[in-house]
């Protein structure tokens, strides 16, 4: 099993875009019991990947509870880098 951060990055190479809630839903069956499987920790990891140029923000929206959802995507170069280092 890949480390959680690797699985998160790899997820972005398989979808057009995702927010942290989407990533959590997709990874919950395998990683739901991990200590780092917390929304704040996962947001921090996604934002770090964006700051390092692997992901980029694609859009924003408010959900039903008026909570901001930030969507990210792996652009072509970022996806290539992720796929090079994470099988």
Backbone bond lengths (Angstrom), bond angles and torsions (degrees), N, CA, C in turn:
res aa  C-N    CA-C-N  psi(-1)  N-CA   C-N-CA  omega(-1)  CA-C   N-CA-C  phi
1 X - - - 1.451 - - 1.540 108.02 -
2 X 1.299 115.04 135.64 1.468 121.46 178.46 1.536 110.61 -71.58
3 X 1.345 117.07 153.29 1.469 118.62 170.06 1.533 109.76 -59.25
4 X 1.313 116.77 152.24 1.462 121.87 -176.26 1.523 112.12 -55.35
5 X 1.324 118.12 -45.66 1.473 119.65 -178.81 1.525 111.39 -62.21
6 X 1.326 117.49 -37.01 1.462 120.77 176.81 1.525 110.10 -64.49
7 X 1.331 116.48 -44.45 1.461 120.41 179.98 1.525 110.85 -62.71
8 X 1.325 116.52 -37.13 1.463 120.09 177.87 1.524 110.44 -63.25
9 X 1.328 116.50 -49.15 1.468 120.02 179.43 1.523 110.70 -60.83
10 X 1.307 116.86 -44.91 1.464 120.73 -178.68 1.527 110.86 -61.50
11 X 1.334 116.62 -35.95 1.469 120.57 178.54 1.528 110.74 -57.57
12 X 1.327 116.54 -40.27 1.467 119.76 -179.29 1.522 112.84 -65.65
13 X 1.323 118.15 -17.91 1.470 120.43 177.41 1.522 111.69 -85.44
14 X 1.331 116.83 -5.58 1.469 120.39 -176.96 1.524 113.40 -110.29
15 X 1.336 116.86 -5.29 1.465 121.46 -179.06 1.525 109.38 -131.28
16 X 1.339 117.61 154.35 1.474 119.11 178.44 1.530 112.95 -64.02
17 X 1.343 117.23 -36.65 1.461 122.96 177.93 1.521 107.43 -165.84
18 X 1.331 115.53 162.14 1.464 120.31 178.35 1.512 109.79 -160.22
19 X 1.328 114.99 153.09 1.463 121.61 171.59 1.529 106.55 -106.40
20 X 1.311 117.25 173.53 1.459 119.97 -176.91 1.530 111.09 -60.25
21 X 1.323 117.65 -35.56 1.466 119.80 179.29 1.531 110.80 -64.02
22 X 1.333 117.03 -39.02 1.467 120.94 177.55 1.521 110.82 -63.73
23 X 1.329 115.91 -43.89 1.463 121.14 -179.43 1.525 109.74 -63.88
24 X 1.315 117.16 -43.72 1.457 120.57 179.67 1.526 111.53 -62.64
25 X 1.315 116.59 -41.43 1.463 120.45 178.95 1.529 110.67 -63.02
26 X 1.320 116.14 -42.80 1.468 120.51 -178.20 1.529 112.46 -68.55
27 X 1.323 117.05 -35.90 1.466 120.54 -174.32 1.529 114.35 -96.50
28 X 1.319 117.27 -8.55 1.467 120.71 -176.52 1.527 114.15 -55.34
29 X 1.336 119.73 -41.99 1.472 117.85 -179.21 1.530 113.66 -58.11
30 X 1.322 118.25 -36.47 1.463 120.78 -178.08 1.526 113.13 -94.84
31 X 1.314 117.97 -32.98 1.460 121.12 -169.84 1.530 114.01 -117.57
32 X 1.307 118.23 3.00 1.457 121.81 -175.07 1.518 115.47 -57.82
33 X 1.343 117.91 -24.44 1.460 121.41 -179.57 1.524 113.12 -91.84
34 X 1.327 118.26 -2.81 1.459 121.42 -179.63 1.524 110.05 -70.21
35 X 1.318 115.77 142.48 1.470 121.11 179.18 1.533 110.72 -60.19
36 X 1.313 117.57 -37.70 1.472 121.95 -178.26 1.528 113.10 -79.24
37 X 1.332 117.63 -1.45 1.466 121.03 179.45 1.523 108.66 -80.10
38 X 1.325 114.78 65.95 1.457 124.47 179.64 1.524 106.70 -127.00
39 X 1.297 116.21 141.40 1.459 120.69 -176.43 1.533 112.18 -53.72
40 X 1.325 117.86 -47.79 1.464 120.79 -178.12 1.531 111.88 -62.55
41 X 1.317 116.42 -42.19 1.468 120.28 179.12 1.520 111.30 -64.99
42 X 1.308 116.12 -39.10 1.461 120.25 -178.52 1.529 110.81 -72.66
43 X 1.323 117.65 -37.17 1.466 120.61 175.08 1.528 109.23 -60.67
44 X 1.320 116.19 -44.10 1.462 120.62 179.72 1.530 111.03 -60.66
45 X 1.318 117.61 -42.11 1.460 121.36 179.61 1.534 111.13 -65.62
46 X 1.315 116.66 -40.98 1.467 120.85 178.73 1.526 110.48 -65.59
47 X 1.327 116.36 -43.62 1.466 119.96 179.51 1.534 110.90 -65.27
48 X 1.330 117.50 -34.69 1.466 121.00 176.32 1.524 110.05 -65.18
49 X 1.326 116.46 -42.86 1.466 119.83 177.67 1.521 110.86 -62.27
50 X 1.320 117.00 -37.82 1.471 120.68 177.66 1.529 110.49 -67.54
51 X 1.326 117.07 -42.36 1.460 120.78 179.05 1.524 111.65 -64.12
52 X 1.332 116.43 -28.39 1.463 121.70 179.15 1.526 112.76 -89.53
53 X 1.327 117.15 3.65 1.458 121.15 174.01 1.513 116.38 84.85
54 X 1.332 117.88 9.38 1.460 120.01 179.11 1.526 112.09 -84.90
55 X 1.319 116.36 -30.81 1.467 122.54 179.93 1.521 108.42 -127.20
56 X 1.331 115.17 162.17 1.458 119.98 173.48 1.517 109.06 -139.54
57 X 1.320 116.09 150.76 1.457 120.64 176.63 1.521 108.44 -67.42
58 X 1.336 115.71 137.36 1.464 118.75 179.79 1.530 112.41 -112.93
59 X 1.345 117.38 -33.29 1.470 119.64 177.52 1.527 109.55 -170.17
60 X 1.328 114.56 171.33 1.459 123.21 179.41 1.525 107.88 -131.63
61 X 1.336 116.00 151.11 1.464 120.15 172.06 1.518 109.30 -158.80
62 X 1.322 115.60 160.16 1.457 120.99 173.75 1.521 108.65 -97.38
63 X 1.340 116.41 135.18 1.461 119.10 177.98 1.524 109.90 -85.83
64 X 1.316 117.14 -171.48 1.464 121.93 -176.83 1.529 113.78 -63.70
65 X 1.336 116.68 -23.07 1.458 121.22 179.52 1.532 111.10 -99.18
66 X 1.332 116.91 17.88 1.470 123.18 -178.46 1.528 112.75 58.72
67 X 1.329 115.96 31.36 1.457 121.35 175.28 1.532 107.82 -97.23
68 X 1.321 115.91 134.79 1.453 120.91 -179.36 1.524 110.49 -71.21
69 X 1.303 115.94 129.83 1.467 122.13 173.39 1.517 107.59 -112.02
70 X 1.310 115.09 123.91 1.454 121.56 177.96 1.521 107.15 -104.46
71 X 1.311 115.94 124.21 1.459 121.79 179.78 1.521 109.45 -99.59
72 X 1.309 115.03 140.33 1.460 122.42 179.17 1.518 108.85 -124.35
73 X 1.322 115.38 159.68 1.453 120.63 175.11 1.518 108.57 -141.96
74 X 1.304 115.36 154.69 1.463 120.91 173.60 1.522 106.43 -92.20
75 X 1.331 116.46 108.88 1.465 119.87 177.17 1.532 108.39 -68.01
76 X 1.313 117.38 172.18 1.465 121.48 -172.62 1.529 112.65 -55.09
77 X 1.315 116.80 -48.48 1.473 120.13 -178.88 1.532 111.57 -67.58
78 X 1.327 116.48 -40.48 1.460 120.30 178.18 1.518 111.66 -63.73
79 X 1.332 116.93 -43.96 1.467 120.98 178.60 1.523 110.45 -62.84
80 X 1.320 117.33 -40.75 1.465 120.66 178.92 1.525 110.54 -62.65
81 X 1.323 116.99 -41.90 1.467 120.65 178.68 1.519 110.69 -65.07
82 X 1.318 116.69 -46.35 1.472 120.55 178.57 1.516 109.95 -58.52
83 X 1.320 117.28 -47.77 1.473 120.97 -177.67 1.524 112.83 -67.91
84 X 1.325 117.29 -25.58 1.463 120.41 176.90 1.523 111.06 -69.92
85 X 1.318 116.94 -40.41 1.456 120.90 -173.92 1.530 114.58 -96.55
86 X 1.319 117.93 -20.32 1.462 120.78 -178.90 1.525 108.43 -123.05
87 X 1.301 115.39 117.61 1.476 119.91 -179.39 1.506 111.49 -74.15
